């Protein structure tokens, strides 16, 4: 059966409490539809959304540019309080484990398999240029090096058409980037939205990826340091404590810079402050 509004709101309240307990006060929801946005709006209106939320409205590949009108409606209707509905999520490929990530060179399989570009690259340029002109940030899913190049090309086309509007478009996942494209993150102002957990060589990589792309390409999986050293912005930094910034702060039970890296995951958030108020723990008990 379909999920009810009440169930969505109950689940969101549970998630807010859980995230605050981990010291998290800001998130992006990478793919939302209108029922999700209604839940965020309702929980925020009740004063229970102790998170800053950037939501990404899913781009429907089965529709054309006409859907931008409805996306603009959703942005206008649901951007308020702690919620910003100003980002659009575009899937440009699949994942490597089933050979659907779009690759510049074939997988090590019969039949010259290179994955799938879910949106024609020239069409993607048109879509991103229109969204950029309408003041949307675009959040791309791109895993293979071909898909990543296509999304960078689309942002480049938008900048040529519209100028630099400062939208800080994101590319998420970024499993394999062609070395020639690494400097383009800085040049185009594109944020590299990696997930470091995925870079760990678990069985997805050792059994389902490396054997099908070979050791040379595998050596460059998740090039987080390369993008960072080239001057690109990587989207998992810890911010700073400065006058004039939001009073979203946490108190941890150990100094992350004074412990062995393997102990970092044992760290607990003792207190989480959101807008200067404790939403987890109690400052008086420290």
VENSULLIN-V541082 format. One record per backbone hydrogen bond with DSSP energy under -0.5 kcal/mol. CO is the residue of the C=O (numbers start at 1). NH is the residue of the N-H. E is the energy in kcal/mol with one decimal. If there is no record, write none. Layout:
CO;NH;E
CO;NH;E
//
This chain:
4;8;-2.2
5;9;-2.4
6;10;-2.4
7;11;-2.6
8;12;-2.1
9;13;-2.5
10;14;-2.0
11;15;-2.3
12;16;-2.7
13;17;-2.0
14;18;-2.3
15;19;-2.9
16;20;-2.7
17;21;-1.7
18;22;-0.9
19;22;-0.9
19;24;-2.6
20;23;-1.5
21;269;-0.5
25;52;-2.2
27;54;-2.1
28;30;-0.7
29;56;-2.3
32;58;-1.7
33;37;-1.9
34;38;-2.5
35;39;-1.8
36;40;-2.2
37;41;-2.5
38;42;-2.5
39;43;-2.5
40;44;-2.3
41;45;-2.3
42;46;-1.3
43;48;-2.2
43;49;-0.6
44;47;-1.7
48;50;-1.4
49;51;-1.1
51;53;-0.5
52;27;-2.7
53;55;-0.6
53;84;-2.6
54;29;-2.4
55;57;-0.6
55;87;-1.1
56;32;-2.6
57;89;-2.4
59;61;-0.7
60;63;-1.7
64;67;-1.8
65;68;-1.9
66;69;-1.1
67;71;-2.2
68;72;-2.5
69;73;-1.6
70;74;-2.4
71;75;-2.2
72;76;-2.4
73;77;-2.5
74;78;-2.2
75;79;-1.5
78;80;-1.0
80;83;-2.4
82;53;-3.0
83;80;-1.4
84;55;-2.8
86;137;-2.3
87;57;-3.2
88;90;-0.5
88;139;-3.2
89;59;-2.9
90;92;-0.6
90;141;-2.8
92;118;-2.3
95;98;-0.6
95;100;-2.4
95;101;-1.1
96;99;-2.2
100;94;-1.9
100;116;-1.6
102;146;-1.4
102;147;-1.4
107;109;-2.3
109;112;-0.7
113;107;-3.0
114;103;-3.0
116;118;-0.8
120;124;-2.7
121;125;-1.7
122;126;-1.5
123;127;-2.4
124;128;-2.8
125;129;-2.2
126;130;-2.0
127;131;-2.6
128;132;-2.7
129;133;-2.0
130;134;-1.5
131;136;-2.3
132;135;-1.6
137;88;-2.5
138;140;-0.6
138;170;-2.4
139;90;-2.2
140;142;-0.7
140;172;-3.3
141;92;-2.4
141;93;-0.6
142;174;-2.1
143;176;-2.1
144;148;-2.4
145;149;-1.9
146;150;-2.3
147;151;-2.2
148;152;-2.3
149;153;-2.6
150;154;-1.8
151;155;-2.2
152;156;-2.5
153;157;-2.3
154;158;-2.1
155;159;-2.5
156;160;-2.1
157;161;-1.9
158;162;-3.1
159;163;-2.2
163;165;-1.0
169;191;-2.8
170;140;-2.8
171;193;-2.7
172;142;-2.0
172;174;-1.2
175;222;-3.2
178;181;-2.4
178;182;-0.7
179;182;-0.8
179;183;-0.5
181;184;-0.9
181;185;-0.5
182;185;-1.2
183;187;-2.0
184;188;-2.6
185;189;-0.7
185;190;-1.7
186;189;-0.6
191;171;-2.2
191;193;-0.9
192;194;-1.2
192;235;-2.2
193;173;-2.3
195;198;-1.5
195;199;-0.6
196;199;-1.2
196;200;-0.5
197;200;-1.2
200;202;-2.5
202;205;-0.8
202;206;-2.9
203;207;-2.2
203;208;-1.1
205;209;-1.0
205;210;-3.0
209;212;-1.5
209;213;-0.8
210;213;-1.0
210;214;-2.3
212;108;-2.8
213;217;-0.5
214;218;-2.0
215;219;-1.6
217;220;-1.7
218;221;-1.7
220;177;-0.5
222;224;-2.3
223;227;-2.0
224;228;-2.3
225;229;-3.0
226;230;-1.5
227;232;-2.2
228;231;-1.5
233;192;-3.1
234;236;-0.9
240;242;-0.7
242;245;-1.7
246;248;-1.6
247;249;-0.8
247;276;-2.5
249;273;-3.6
250;252;-0.5
251;270;-2.7
251;271;-1.3
254;256;-0.7
255;258;-2.0
256;259;-0.5
260;263;-2.4
261;264;-1.5
263;266;-1.6
264;267;-1.9
268;253;-1.7
268;270;-0.7
271;251;-2.4
272;279;-2.9
272;280;-1.1
273;249;-0.8
274;277;-1.6
277;274;-3.2
280;272;-2.5
282;285;-1.8
283;286;-1.4
//
